[in-house]
Amino acid sequence: MTYTLSTTDAQVFTALRAFIIDALGPGVEVVRALDNRVPNPAGPFILISELFRSRIAMNETNYVDTPTVGQTPGVHTETATAATNIAFQFDCYGNGSSDHAQILANIWKSHLAVDFLSSYNMAPLFNDDPRKMPIINGENQYELRWTFTAHLQVNPGVTTSREFSDTPPSTEVVNVSALYPIT
């Protein structure tokens, strides 16, 4: 039995990246965190780190049972969908990083983020306020960084094939003693 995930990690990152580029413009690079041996981009950039996932509600289970028609086989699946809160840390680096963090934090709580992310079947939940958190880089120099945590609702579904009957069970009354006499 094979299980398929409806919303992958790559799709979530693609949606967040598109949202940030739409908000800040193409001049700001958006990258995923925790890539080893990859230098940071030159110029201003946003680093996205997934922090954790937590369930918002119990699973919703849906069934699809399309009967076989002629030579066309039917579709028989079960999908378990779980509303999930995914927390992300947005680290804004470089010139304008405080402005970038403020813009993203403000619009995350607005209809602009809701409208944009709804096309990806996702929704912003809430975020904290940006805070200044400079870091020391590999050259022992301070780098300007503003950071905040944003929470996103994603509803990933796990689908698998199932067997269903194409005919309803018989409700006919049967005389068992007559059909199967004791010998």
OpenMM code with the backbone's topology and positions (N, CA, C; nanometers):
from openmm import Vec3, app, unit

residues = "MET THR TYR THR LEU SER THR THR ASP ALA GLN VAL PHE THR ALA LEU ARG ALA PHE ILE ILE ASP ALA LEU GLY PRO GLY VAL GLU VAL VAL ARG ALA LEU ASP ASN ARG VAL PRO ASN PRO ALA GLY PRO PHE ILE LEU ILE SER GLU LEU PHE ARG SER ARG ILE ALA MET ASN GLU THR ASN TYR VAL ASP THR PRO THR VAL GLY GLN THR PRO GLY VAL HIS THR GLU THR ALA THR ALA ALA THR ASN ILE ALA PHE GLN PHE ASP CYS TYR GLY ASN GLY SER SER ASP HIS ALA GLN ILE LEU ALA ASN ILE TRP LYS SER HIS LEU ALA VAL ASP PHE LEU SER SER TYR ASN MET ALA PRO LEU PHE ASN ASP ASP PRO ARG LYS MET PRO ILE ILE ASN GLY GLU ASN GLN TYR GLU LEU ARG TRP THR PHE THR ALA HIS LEU GLN VAL ASN PRO GLY VAL THR THR SER ARG GLU PHE SER ASP THR PRO PRO SER THR GLU VAL VAL ASN VAL SER ALA LEU TYR PRO ILE THR".split()
positions = [
    Vec3(0.0850, -0.1171, 0.0000),
    Vec3(0.0000, 0.0000, 0.0000),
    Vec3(0.0899, 0.1238, 0.0000),
    Vec3(0.0622, 0.2182, -0.0885),
    Vec3(0.1403, 0.3408, -0.1002),
    Vec3(0.0609, 0.4576, -0.0434),
    Vec3(0.1315, 0.5455, 0.0273),
    Vec3(0.0697, 0.6661, 0.0830),
    Vec3(0.1252, 0.7880, 0.0112),
    Vec3(0.0374, 0.8827, -0.0204),
    Vec3(0.0766, 1.0037, -0.0914),
    Vec3(0.0389, 1.1248, -0.0081),
    Vec3(0.1326, 1.2199, 0.0033),
    Vec3(0.1100, 1.3429, 0.0792),
    Vec3(0.0649, 1.4533, -0.0163),
    Vec3(-0.0439, 1.5227, 0.0183),
    Vec3(-0.1000, 1.6233, -0.0728),
    Vec3(-0.0206, 1.7536, -0.0730),
    Vec3(0.0341, 1.7930, 0.0396),
    Vec3(0.1107, 1.9179, 0.0485),
    Vec3(0.2490, 1.8847, 0.1022),
    Vec3(0.3498, 1.8983, 0.0169),
    Vec3(0.4858, 1.8612, 0.0559),
    Vec3(0.5596, 1.9802, 0.1158),
    Vec3(0.6711, 1.9490, 0.1779),
    Vec3(0.7589, 2.0515, 0.2349),
    Vec3(0.8047, 2.1499, 0.1269),
    Vec3(0.8368, 2.0984, 0.0098),
    Vec3(0.8810, 2.1839, -0.1014),
    Vec3(0.7709, 2.2797, -0.1445),
    Vec3(0.6455, 2.2349, -0.1450),
    Vec3(0.5344, 2.3221, -0.1834),
    Vec3(0.5134, 2.4342, -0.0808),
    Vec3(0.5309, 2.4020, 0.0460),
    Vec3(0.5169, 2.5040, 0.1508),
    Vec3(0.6255, 2.6103, 0.1358),
    Vec3(0.7506, 2.5658, 0.1157),
    Vec3(0.8601, 2.6620, 0.0987),
    Vec3(0.8386, 2.7476, -0.0266),
    Vec3(0.7924, 2.6869, -0.1346),
    Vec3(0.7648, 2.7611, -0.2583),
    Vec3(0.6610, 2.8703, -0.2336),
    Vec3(0.5557, 2.8382, -0.1579),
    Vec3(0.4514, 2.9373, -0.1281),
    Vec3(0.5076, 3.0517, -0.0439),
    Vec3(0.5862, 3.0190, 0.0592),
    Vec3(0.6440, 3.1236, 0.1442),
    Vec3(0.7410, 3.2110, 0.0659),
    Vec3(0.8232, 3.1493, -0.0166),
    Vec3(0.9192, 3.2239, -0.0980),
    Vec3(0.8467, 3.3195, -0.1930),
    Vec3(0.7423, 3.2698, -0.2583),
    Vec3(0.6649, 3.3540, -0.3502),
    Vec3(0.5990, 3.4698, -0.2751),
    Vec3(0.5486, 3.4437, -0.1553),
    Vec3(0.4862, 3.5478, -0.0738),
    Vec3(0.5872, 3.6574, -0.0387),
    Vec3(0.7061, 3.6177, 0.0043),
    Vec3(0.8081, 3.7158, 0.0446),
    Vec3(0.8555, 3.7968, -0.0754),
    Vec3(0.8782, 3.7320, -0.1878),
    Vec3(0.9215, 3.8042, -0.3081),
    Vec3(0.8126, 3.9005, -0.3540),
    Vec3(0.6864, 3.8588, -0.3429),
    Vec3(0.5760, 3.9473, -0.3793),
    Vec3(0.5732, 4.0697, -0.2877),
    Vec3(0.6041, 4.0491, -0.1589),
    Vec3(0.5989, 4.1591, -0.0616),
    Vec3(0.7189, 4.2519, -0.0707),
    Vec3(0.8391, 4.1957, -0.0902),
    Vec3(0.9617, 4.2763, -0.0833),
    Vec3(1.0244, 4.3042, -0.2194),
    Vec3(0.9802, 4.2371, -0.3218),
    Vec3(1.0359, 4.2566, -0.4549),
    Vec3(1.1476, 4.1586, -0.4845),
    Vec3(1.1849, 4.1493, -0.6114),
    Vec3(1.2849, 4.0505, -0.6530),
    Vec3(1.4276, 4.0832, -0.6095),
    Vec3(1.4519, 4.2004, -0.5522),
    Vec3(1.5870, 4.2373, -0.5103),
    Vec3(1.6321, 4.1718, -0.3806),
    Vec3(1.5399, 4.1038, -0.3140),
    Vec3(1.5727, 4.0363, -0.1875),
    Vec3(1.5716, 3.8861, -0.2129),
    Vec3(1.6841, 3.8215, -0.1870),
    Vec3(1.6963, 3.6765, -0.2045),
    Vec3(1.6238, 3.6054, -0.0897),
    Vec3(1.5574, 3.4947, -0.1194),
    Vec3(1.4892, 3.4151, -0.0177),
    Vec3(1.5446, 3.2736, -0.0253),
    Vec3(1.6027, 3.2259, 0.0867),
    Vec3(1.6656, 3.0935, 0.0866),
    Vec3(1.6179, 3.0129, 0.2068),
    Vec3(1.6293, 2.8829, 0.1917),
    Vec3(1.5955, 2.7895, 0.2993),
    Vec3(1.7167, 2.7710, 0.3893),
    Vec3(1.6948, 2.7649, 0.5181),
    Vec3(1.8038, 2.7511, 0.6155),
    Vec3(1.8565, 2.6084, 0.6190),
    Vec3(1.9699, 2.5933, 0.6819),
    Vec3(2.0337, 2.4661, 0.7117),
    Vec3(2.0873, 2.3937, 0.5890),
    Vec3(2.1339, 2.4672, 0.4910),
    Vec3(2.2071, 2.4069, 0.3794),
    Vec3(2.3551, 2.4162, 0.4129),
    Vec3(2.4194, 2.3020, 0.4312),
    Vec3(2.5609, 2.3003, 0.4675),
    Vec3(2.6492, 2.3418, 0.3508),
    Vec3(2.7594, 2.4079, 0.3842),
    Vec3(2.8625, 2.4459, 0.2886),
    Vec3(2.8110, 2.5322, 0.1732),
    Vec3(2.7070, 2.6097, 0.2025),
    Vec3(2.6529, 2.7020, 0.1031),
    Vec3(2.6664, 2.8428, 0.1613),
    Vec3(2.7389, 2.9316, 0.0937),
    Vec3(2.7554, 3.0671, 0.1482),
    Vec3(2.6240, 3.1448, 0.1429),
    Vec3(2.6134, 3.2406, 0.2337),
    Vec3(2.4964, 3.3277, 0.2308),
    Vec3(2.4981, 3.4125, 0.1047),
    Vec3(2.3806, 3.4483, 0.0545),
    Vec3(2.3752, 3.5347, -0.0628),
    Vec3(2.4365, 3.6717, -0.0341),
    Vec3(2.4856, 3.7359, -0.1387),
    Vec3(2.5347, 3.8739, -0.1257),
    Vec3(2.4131, 3.9658, -0.1255),
    Vec3(2.4196, 4.0696, -0.0465),
    Vec3(2.3079, 4.1638, -0.0416),
    Vec3(2.2021, 4.1186, 0.0570),
    Vec3(2.0913, 4.1924, 0.0630),
    Vec3(1.9863, 4.1577, 0.1586),
    Vec3(1.9216, 4.0233, 0.1222),
    Vec3(1.8917, 3.9443, 0.2260),
    Vec3(1.8251, 3.8168, 0.2018),
    Vec3(1.7435, 3.7760, 0.3235),
    Vec3(1.6493, 3.6844, 0.2993),
    Vec3(1.5642, 3.6291, 0.4045),
    Vec3(1.5946, 3.4800, 0.4120),
    Vec3(1.6220, 3.4332, 0.5329),
    Vec3(1.6504, 3.2924, 0.5578),
    Vec3(1.5282, 3.2340, 0.6289),
    Vec3(1.4706, 3.1259, 0.5755),
    Vec3(1.3513, 3.0652, 0.6327),
    Vec3(1.3899, 2.9317, 0.6974),
    Vec3(1.3574, 2.9176, 0.8260),
    Vec3(1.3812, 2.7925, 0.8989),
    Vec3(1.2489, 2.7390, 0.9520),
    Vec3(1.2197, 2.6129, 0.9234),
    Vec3(1.1023, 2.5507, 0.9832),
    Vec3(1.1390, 2.5121, 1.1262),
    Vec3(1.0542, 2.5514, 1.2224),
    Vec3(1.0838, 2.5258, 1.3633),
    Vec3(1.0119, 2.4024, 1.4172),
    Vec3(0.8811, 2.3940, 1.3949),
    Vec3(0.8063, 2.2782, 1.4426),
    Vec3(0.6709, 2.2723, 1.3736),
    Vec3(0.6049, 2.1572, 1.3902),
    Vec3(0.4689, 2.1368, 1.3417),
    Vec3(0.3845, 2.0887, 1.4576),
    Vec3(0.2617, 2.1390, 1.4653),
    Vec3(0.1691, 2.0916, 1.5682),
    Vec3(0.0295, 2.0799, 1.5080),
    Vec3(-0.0407, 1.9794, 1.5531),
    Vec3(-0.1760, 1.9528, 1.5038),
    Vec3(-0.2721, 2.0571, 1.5614),
    Vec3(-0.3608, 2.1078, 1.4770),
    Vec3(-0.4615, 2.2048, 1.5201),
    Vec3(-0.5933, 2.1346, 1.5526),
    Vec3(-0.6241, 2.0280, 1.4794),
    Vec3(-0.7515, 1.9577, 1.4969),
    Vec3(-0.7311, 1.8094, 1.4675),
    Vec3(-0.8314, 1.7315, 1.5002),
    Vec3(-0.8268, 1.5880, 1.4700),
    Vec3(-0.8396, 1.5685, 1.3183),
    Vec3(-0.8006, 1.4516, 1.2717),
    Vec3(-0.8079, 1.4207, 1.1293),
    Vec3(-0.9504, 1.4285, 1.0765),
    Vec3(-0.9583, 1.4680, 0.9512),
    Vec3(-1.0836, 1.4593, 0.8760),
    Vec3(-1.0590, 1.3529, 0.7697),
    Vec3(-1.1462, 1.2520, 0.7638),
    Vec3(-1.1266, 1.1425, 0.6691),
    Vec3(-1.2326, 1.1493, 0.5604),
    Vec3(-1.1862, 1.1418, 0.4360),
    Vec3(-1.2763, 1.1433, 0.3204),
    Vec3(-1.2503, 1.0206, 0.2350),
    Vec3(-1.3564, 0.9706, 0.1742),
    Vec3(-1.3465, 0.8526, 0.0889),
    Vec3(-1.3935, 0.8885, -0.0513),
    Vec3(-1.3252, 0.8334, -0.1503),
    Vec3(-1.3673, 0.8473, -0.2897),
    Vec3(-1.3894, 0.7066, -0.3417),
    Vec3(-1.5101, 0.6835, -0.3918),
    Vec3(-1.5437, 0.5515, -0.4453),
    Vec3(-1.6155, 0.5701, -0.5778),
    Vec3(-1.5383, 0.5680, -0.6849),
    Vec3(-1.5946, 0.5789, -0.8192),
    Vec3(-1.6006, 0.4391, -0.8782),
    Vec3(-1.7203, 0.3899, -0.9118),
    Vec3(-1.7313, 0.2517, -0.9598),
    Vec3(-1.6672, 0.2315, -1.0973),
    Vec3(-1.6336, 0.1072, -1.1248),
    Vec3(-1.5793, 0.0696, -1.2552),
    Vec3(-1.6891, 0.0844, -1.3594),
    Vec3(-1.6544, 0.1481, -1.4723),
    Vec3(-1.7484, 0.1652, -1.5826),
    Vec3(-1.6837, 0.1057, -1.7067),
    Vec3(-1.7412, -0.0039, -1.7574),
    Vec3(-1.6834, -0.0696, -1.8750),
    Vec3(-1.5409, -0.1140, -1.8462),
    Vec3(-1.4464, -0.0652, -1.9274),
    Vec3(-1.3052, -0.0993, -1.9104),
    Vec3(-1.2309, 0.0004, -1.8219),
    Vec3(-1.2991, 0.1070, -1.7805),
    Vec3(-1.2348, 0.2093, -1.6972),
    Vec3(-1.2435, 0.1687, -1.5507),
    Vec3(-1.1284, 0.1442, -1.4884),
    Vec3(-1.1332, 0.1024, -1.3477),
    Vec3(-1.1777, 0.2168, -1.2567),
    Vec3(-1.2436, 0.1818, -1.1501),
    Vec3(-1.2900, 0.2816, -1.0543),
    Vec3(-1.1760, 0.3326, -0.9674),
    Vec3(-1.2015, 0.4436, -0.9028),
    Vec3(-1.1050, 0.5026, -0.8102),
    Vec3(-1.1569, 0.4770, -0.6693),
    Vec3(-1.0740, 0.4200, -0.5863),
    Vec3(-1.1137, 0.3875, -0.4496),
    Vec3(-1.0026, 0.4355, -0.3573),
    Vec3(-1.0239, 0.5488, -0.2891),
    Vec3(-0.9191, 0.6041, -0.2026),
    Vec3(-0.9764, 0.6503, -0.0700),
    Vec3(-0.8867, 0.6615, 0.0262),
    Vec3(-0.9160, 0.7197, 0.1564),
    Vec3(-0.8123, 0.8287, 0.1816),
    Vec3(-0.8568, 0.9459, 0.2242),
    Vec3(-0.7654, 1.0562, 0.2539),
    Vec3(-0.7889, 1.1047, 0.3966),
    Vec3(-0.6815, 1.1068, 0.4747),
    Vec3(-0.6851, 1.1602, 0.6111),
    Vec3(-0.6147, 1.2955, 0.6093),
    Vec3(-0.6888, 1.4017, 0.6400),
    Vec3(-0.6360, 1.5379, 0.6376),
    Vec3(-0.6263, 1.5899, 0.7800),
    Vec3(-0.5109, 1.6498, 0.8121),
    Vec3(-0.4896, 1.7032, 0.9466),
    Vec3(-0.4531, 1.8510, 0.9375),
    Vec3(-0.5348, 1.9373, 0.9957),
    Vec3(-0.5012, 2.0801, 1.0024),
    Vec3(-0.3764, 2.0942, 1.0894),
    Vec3(-0.2734, 2.1570, 1.0338),
    Vec3(-0.1426, 2.1616, 1.0993),
    Vec3(-0.0896, 2.3041, 1.1058),
    Vec3(-0.0363, 2.3406, 1.2214),
    Vec3(0.0310, 2.4684, 1.2412),
    Vec3(0.1807, 2.4440, 1.2192),
    Vec3(0.2387, 2.5122, 1.1212),
    Vec3(0.3829, 2.5031, 1.0988),
    Vec3(0.4433, 2.6378, 1.1352),
    Vec3(0.5392, 2.6353, 1.2278),
    Vec3(0.6065, 2.7583, 1.2708),
    Vec3(0.7366, 2.7745, 1.1922),
    Vec3(0.7580, 2.8956, 1.1433),
    Vec3(0.8787, 2.9286, 1.0677),
    Vec3(0.9478, 3.0474, 1.1329),
    Vec3(1.0794, 3.0447, 1.1312),
    Vec3(1.1572, 3.1612, 1.1716),
    Vec3(1.2041, 3.2302, 1.0451),
    Vec3(1.1721, 3.3592, 1.0337),
    Vec3(1.2180, 3.4403, 0.9217),
    Vec3(1.3333, 3.5252, 0.9725),
    Vec3(1.4522, 3.5051, 0.9190),
    Vec3(1.5697, 3.5854, 0.9532),
    Vec3(1.5971, 3.6798, 0.8375),
    Vec3(1.5936, 3.8094, 0.8645),
    Vec3(1.6149, 3.9123, 0.7628),
    Vec3(1.7560, 3.9685, 0.7817),
    Vec3(1.8386, 3.9580, 0.6787),
    Vec3(1.9788, 3.9996, 0.6846),
    Vec3(2.0052, 4.1164, 0.5912),
    Vec3(2.1092, 4.1932, 0.6250),
    Vec3(2.1598, 4.2960, 0.5348),
    Vec3(2.0918, 4.4305, 0.5505),
    Vec3(2.1286, 4.5211, 0.4585),
    Vec3(2.0703, 4.6550, 0.4598),
    Vec3(1.9197, 4.6462, 0.4423),
    Vec3(1.8491, 4.7209, 0.5238),
    Vec3(1.7033, 4.7205, 0.5158),
    Vec3(1.6386, 4.6032, 0.5874),
    Vec3(1.7161, 4.5257, 0.6636),
    Vec3(1.6603, 4.4058, 0.7268),
    Vec3(1.5505, 4.4400, 0.8282),
    Vec3(1.5649, 4.5505, 0.9004),
    Vec3(1.4594, 4.5876, 0.9957),
    Vec3(1.3310, 4.6237, 0.9213),
    Vec3(1.3439, 4.6943, 0.8087),
    Vec3(1.2259, 4.7283, 0.7281),
    Vec3(1.1617, 4.6026, 0.6701),
    Vec3(1.2438, 4.5110, 0.6211),
    Vec3(1.1908, 4.3869, 0.5641),
    Vec3(1.1144, 4.3067, 0.6694),
    Vec3(1.1726, 4.2954, 0.7890),
    Vec3(1.1065, 4.2224, 0.8967),
    Vec3(0.9746, 4.2893, 0.9356),
    Vec3(0.9737, 4.4221, 0.9417),
    Vec3(0.8513, 4.4935, 0.9798),
    Vec3(0.7432, 4.4773, 0.8742),
    Vec3(0.7805, 4.4883, 0.7470),
    Vec3(0.6824, 4.4702, 0.6389),
    Vec3(0.6206, 4.3315, 0.6460),
    Vec3(0.7053, 4.2285, 0.6556),
    Vec3(0.6545, 4.0915, 0.6571),
    Vec3(0.5680, 4.0644, 0.7802),
    Vec3(0.6124, 4.1119, 0.8971),
    Vec3(0.5346, 4.0905, 1.0199),
    Vec3(0.3993, 4.1615, 1.0131),
    Vec3(0.3965, 4.2827, 0.9570),
    Vec3(0.2700, 4.3560, 0.9468),
    Vec3(0.1726, 4.2873, 0.8525),
    Vec3(0.2177, 4.2506, 0.7337),
    Vec3(0.1225, 4.1955, 0.6367),
    Vec3(0.0877, 4.0506, 0.6653),
    Vec3(0.1676, 3.9809, 0.7489),
    Vec3(0.1329, 3.8430, 0.7848),
    Vec3(-0.0017, 3.8387, 0.8565),
    Vec3(-0.0341, 3.9463, 0.9284),
    Vec3(-0.1597, 3.9540, 1.0037),
    Vec3(-0.2680, 4.0292, 0.9270),
    Vec3(-0.2576, 4.0344, 0.7968),
    Vec3(-0.3549, 4.1101, 0.7190),
    Vec3(-0.4189, 4.0228, 0.6116),
    Vec3(-0.5208, 4.0798, 0.5477),
    Vec3(-0.5884, 4.0091, 0.4392),
    Vec3(-0.4938, 3.9872, 0.3201),
    Vec3(-0.3872, 4.0664, 0.3106),
    Vec3(-0.2934, 4.0504, 0.1991),
    Vec3(-0.2289, 3.9124, 0.2017),
    Vec3(-0.1841, 3.8690, 0.3191),
    Vec3(-0.1239, 3.7359, 0.3322),
    Vec3(-0.2298, 3.6274, 0.3149),
    Vec3(-0.3480, 3.6510, 0.3701),
    Vec3(-0.4561, 3.5522, 0.3562),
    Vec3(-0.4896, 3.5325, 0.2095),
    Vec3(-0.5079, 3.6430, 0.1363),
    Vec3(-0.5419, 3.6345, -0.0056),
    Vec3(-0.4323, 3.5650, -0.0857),
    Vec3(-0.3066, 3.6020, -0.0603),
    Vec3(-0.1963, 3.5451, -0.1374),
    Vec3(-0.1819, 3.3956, -0.1107),
    Vec3(-0.1803, 3.3558, 0.0156),
    Vec3(-0.1539, 3.2164, 0.0503),
    Vec3(-0.2744, 3.1250, 0.0271),
    Vec3(-0.3937, 3.1823, 0.0151),
    Vec3(-0.5117, 3.0982, -0.0090),
    Vec3(-0.5022, 3.0265, -0.1434),
    Vec3(-0.4313, 3.0842, -0.2394),
    Vec3(-0.4156, 3.0169, -0.3681),
    Vec3(-0.3284, 2.8915, -0.3563),
    Vec3(-0.2564, 2.8783, -0.2456),
    Vec3(-0.1753, 2.7590, -0.2180),
    Vec3(-0.2448, 2.6678, -0.1156),
    Vec3(-0.3714, 2.6971, -0.0818),
    Vec3(-0.4469, 2.6247, 0.0209),
    Vec3(-0.3775, 2.6301, 0.1562),
    Vec3(-0.3255, 2.7475, 0.1894),
    Vec3(-0.2591, 2.7716, 0.3172),
    Vec3(-0.3136, 2.9015, 0.3744),
    Vec3(-0.2924, 2.9208, 0.5050),
    Vec3(-0.3402, 3.0441, 0.5684),
    Vec3(-0.2450, 3.0869, 0.6792),
    Vec3(-0.2143, 3.2168, 0.6865),
    Vec3(-0.1329, 3.2652, 0.7984),
    Vec3(-0.2158, 3.2598, 0.9265),
    Vec3(-0.1532, 3.2207, 1.0355),
    Vec3(-0.2232, 3.2158, 1.1641),
    Vec3(-0.1876, 3.3375, 1.2493),
    Vec3(-0.0621, 3.3479, 1.2914),
    Vec3(-0.0182, 3.4604, 1.3742),
    Vec3(0.1328, 3.4673, 1.3682),
    Vec3(0.1896, 3.5729, 1.4235),
    Vec3(0.3347, 3.5880, 1.4301),
    Vec3(0.3715, 3.6739, 1.5496),
    Vec3(0.4986, 3.6665, 1.5880),
    Vec3(0.5453, 3.7550, 1.6946),
    Vec3(0.6066, 3.8796, 1.6315),
    Vec3(0.6509, 3.9717, 1.7148),
    Vec3(0.7093, 4.0962, 1.6655),
    Vec3(0.8556, 4.0762, 1.6286),
    Vec3(0.9037, 4.1512, 1.5289),
    Vec3(1.0459, 4.1403, 1.4916),
    Vec3(1.1369, 4.1846, 1.6061),
    Vec3(1.2523, 4.1206, 1.6153),
    Vec3(1.3516, 4.1586, 1.7159),
    Vec3(1.4905, 4.1564, 1.6528),
    Vec3(1.5735, 4.2465, 1.7000),
    Vec3(1.7097, 4.2581, 1.6486),
    Vec3(1.7967, 4.1519, 1.7158),
    Vec3(1.8608, 4.0671, 1.6331),
    Vec3(1.9428, 3.9573, 1.6834),
    Vec3(2.0689, 3.9463, 1.5981),
    Vec3(2.1622, 4.0409, 1.6091),
    Vec3(2.2825, 4.0333, 1.5254),
    Vec3(2.3616, 3.9065, 1.5564),
    Vec3(2.4350, 3.8588, 1.4564),
    Vec3(2.5167, 3.7393, 1.4740),
    Vec3(2.6613, 3.7719, 1.4371),
    Vec3(2.7520, 3.6883, 1.4820),
    Vec3(2.8934, 3.7017, 1.4440),
    Vec3(2.9193, 3.5996, 1.3345),
    Vec3(2.9660, 3.6459, 1.2187),
    Vec3(2.9877, 3.5576, 1.1044),
    Vec3(3.1237, 3.4875, 1.1133),
    Vec3(3.1596, 3.4122, 1.0111),
    Vec3(3.2846, 3.3367, 1.0071),
    Vec3(3.4091, 3.4238, 1.0107),
    Vec3(3.3963, 3.5519, 0.9756),
    Vec3(3.5089, 3.6465, 0.9777),
    Vec3(3.5120, 3.7268, 1.1066),
    Vec3(3.4363, 3.6822, 1.2086),
    Vec3(3.4261, 3.7503, 1.3375),
    Vec3(3.3761, 3.8942, 1.3247),
    Vec3(3.2837, 3.9134, 1.2340),
    Vec3(3.2199, 4.0437, 1.2142),
    Vec3(3.0715, 4.0312, 1.2482),
    Vec3(3.0178, 4.1386, 1.3087),
    Vec3(2.8744, 4.1393, 1.3371),
    Vec3(2.7977, 4.1570, 1.2072),
    Vec3(2.6902, 4.0779, 1.1939),
    Vec3(2.5993, 4.0931, 1.0806),
    Vec3(2.4636, 4.1331, 1.1343),
    Vec3(2.4028, 4.2298, 1.0671),
    Vec3(2.2721, 4.2778, 1.1067),
    Vec3(2.1678, 4.1718, 1.0715),
    Vec3(2.0848, 4.1369, 1.1706),
    Vec3(1.9788, 4.0385, 1.1482),
    Vec3(1.8587, 4.0768, 1.2324),
    Vec3(1.7436, 4.0785, 1.1677),
    Vec3(1.6163, 4.0937, 1.2367),
    Vec3(1.5381, 3.9652, 1.2148),
    Vec3(1.4722, 3.9176, 1.3191),
    Vec3(1.4067, 3.7875, 1.3110),
    Vec3(1.2687, 3.7914, 1.3758),
    Vec3(1.1796, 3.7056, 1.3286),
    Vec3(1.0498, 3.6850, 1.3919),
    Vec3(0.9985, 3.5469, 1.3527),
    Vec3(0.9016, 3.4987, 1.4296),
    Vec3(0.8416, 3.3676, 1.4042),
    Vec3(0.7010, 3.3870, 1.3496),
    Vec3(0.6703, 3.3165, 1.2421),
    Vec3(0.5376, 3.3224, 1.1804),
    Vec3(0.4786, 3.1819, 1.1770),
    Vec3(0.3490, 3.1731, 1.2018),
    Vec3(0.2800, 3.0442, 1.2040),
    Vec3(0.1854, 3.0362, 1.0847),
    Vec3(0.1889, 2.9209, 1.0181),
    Vec3(0.1133, 2.8989, 0.8947),
    Vec3(0.0268, 2.7750, 0.9107),
    Vec3(-0.1001, 2.7838, 0.8688),
    Vec3(-0.1856, 2.6648, 0.8687),
    Vec3(-0.1775, 2.5980, 0.7327),
    Vec3(-0.1446, 2.4702, 0.7374),
    Vec3(-0.1411, 2.3858, 0.6184),
    Vec3(-0.2265, 2.2638, 0.6502),
    Vec3(-0.2996, 2.2146, 0.5518),
    Vec3(-0.3873, 2.0992, 0.5725),
    Vec3(-0.3411, 1.9817, 0.4863),
    Vec3(-0.2293, 1.9188, 0.5242),
    Vec3(-0.1804, 1.8084, 0.4414),
    Vec3(-0.2709, 1.6866, 0.4550),
    Vec3(-0.2964, 1.6249, 0.3413),
    Vec3(-0.3762, 1.5028, 0.3384),
    Vec3(-0.2892, 1.3860, 0.2977),
    Vec3(-0.3120, 1.2730, 0.3598),
    Vec3(-0.2419, 1.1500, 0.3241),
    Vec3(-0.3444, 1.0585, 0.2586),
    Vec3(-0.3177, 1.0222, 0.1326),
    Vec3(-0.4125, 0.9422, 0.0544),
    Vec3(-0.3551, 0.8042, 0.0274),
    Vec3(-0.4415, 0.7059, 0.0368),
    Vec3(-0.4037, 0.5686, 0.0044),
    Vec3(-0.5201, 0.5022, -0.0677),
    Vec3(-0.4916, 0.3946, -0.1404),
    Vec3(-0.5988, 0.3230, -0.2102),
    Vec3(-0.6731, 0.2347, -0.1107),
    Vec3(-0.7997, 0.2142, -0.1387),
    Vec3(-0.8858, 0.1296, -0.0561),
    Vec3(-0.9723, 0.0448, -0.1470),
    Vec3(-1.0199, -0.0659, -0.0942),
    Vec3(-1.1129, -0.1492, -0.1703),
    Vec3(-1.2536, -0.1244, -0.1184),
    Vec3(-1.3450, -0.1037, -0.2132),
    Vec3(-1.4848, -0.0861, -0.1805),
    Vec3(-1.5640, -0.1826, -0.2673),
    Vec3(-1.6829, -0.2157, -0.2240),
    Vec3(-1.7701, -0.3019, -0.3037),
    Vec3(-1.8416, -0.2156, -0.4074),
    Vec3(-1.8476, -0.2654, -0.5319),
    Vec3(-1.9189, -0.1928, -0.6360),
    Vec3(-2.0686, -0.2232, -0.6350),
    Vec3(-2.1086, -0.3261, -0.5603),
    Vec3(-2.2505, -0.3611, -0.5536),
    Vec3(-2.2937, -0.3584, -0.4079),
    Vec3(-2.4147, -0.3104, -0.3836),
    Vec3(-2.4617, -0.3082, -0.2443),
    Vec3(-2.4892, -0.4507, -0.1961),
    Vec3(-2.4817, -0.4708, -0.0663),
    Vec3(-2.5091, -0.6053, -0.0149),
    Vec3(-2.6557, -0.6420, -0.0362),
    Vec3(-2.6812, -0.7724, -0.0484),
    Vec3(-2.8171, -0.8209, -0.0684),
    Vec3(-2.8954, -0.8084, 0.0605),
    Vec3(-3.0202, -0.7661, 0.0491),
    Vec3(-3.1070, -0.7567, 0.1666),
    Vec3(-3.2172, -0.8616, 0.1599),
    Vec3(-3.2007, -0.9595, 0.0712),
    Vec3(-3.2998, -1.0652, 0.0524),
    Vec3(-3.2978, -1.1599, 0.1725),
    Vec3(-3.4176, -1.1987, 0.2174),
    Vec3(-3.4294, -1.2937, 0.3280),
    Vec3(-3.4094, -1.4333, 0.2714),
    Vec3(-3.3221, -1.5110, 0.3352),
    Vec3(-3.2891, -1.6447, 0.2877),
    Vec3(-3.3234, -1.7461, 0.3964),
    Vec3(-3.3874, -1.8560, 0.3568),
    Vec3(-3.4174, -1.9650, 0.4485),
    Vec3(-3.2919, -2.0517, 0.4561),
    Vec3(-3.2136, -2.0336, 0.5596),
    Vec3(-3.0872, -2.1040, 0.5720),
    Vec3(-3.1096, -2.2542, 0.5884),
    Vec3(-3.2135, -2.2967, 0.6621),
    Vec3(-3.2391, -2.4396, 0.6833),
    Vec3(-3.2703, -2.5094, 0.5517),
    Vec3(-3.3399, -2.4391, 0.4620),
    Vec3(-3.3738, -2.5003, 0.3338),
    Vec3(-3.2526, -2.5062, 0.2419),
    Vec3(-3.1691, -2.4030, 0.2449),
    Vec3(-3.0503, -2.3987, 0.1598),
    Vec3(-2.9419, -2.4938, 0.2084),
    Vec3(-2.9284, -2.5072, 0.3391),
    Vec3(-2.8213, -2.5867, 0.3982),
    Vec3(-2.8787, -2.6844, 0.4998),
    Vec3(-2.9472, -2.7888, 0.4505),
    Vec3(-3.0095, -2.8842, 0.5452),
    Vec3(-2.9030, -2.9630, 0.6227),
    Vec3(-2.9397, -3.0002, 0.7431),
    Vec3(-2.8500, -3.0803, 0.8255),
    Vec3(-2.8591, -3.2245, 0.7758),
    Vec3(-2.7476, -3.2845, 0.7452),
    Vec3(-2.7486, -3.4208, 0.6929),
    Vec3(-2.6886, -3.5198, 0.7898),
] * unit.nanometer
topology = app.Topology()
chain = topology.addChain("A")
for resn in residues:
    res = topology.addResidue(resn, chain)
    for name in ("N", "CA", "C"):
        topology.addAtom(name, app.Element.getBySymbol(name[0]), res)
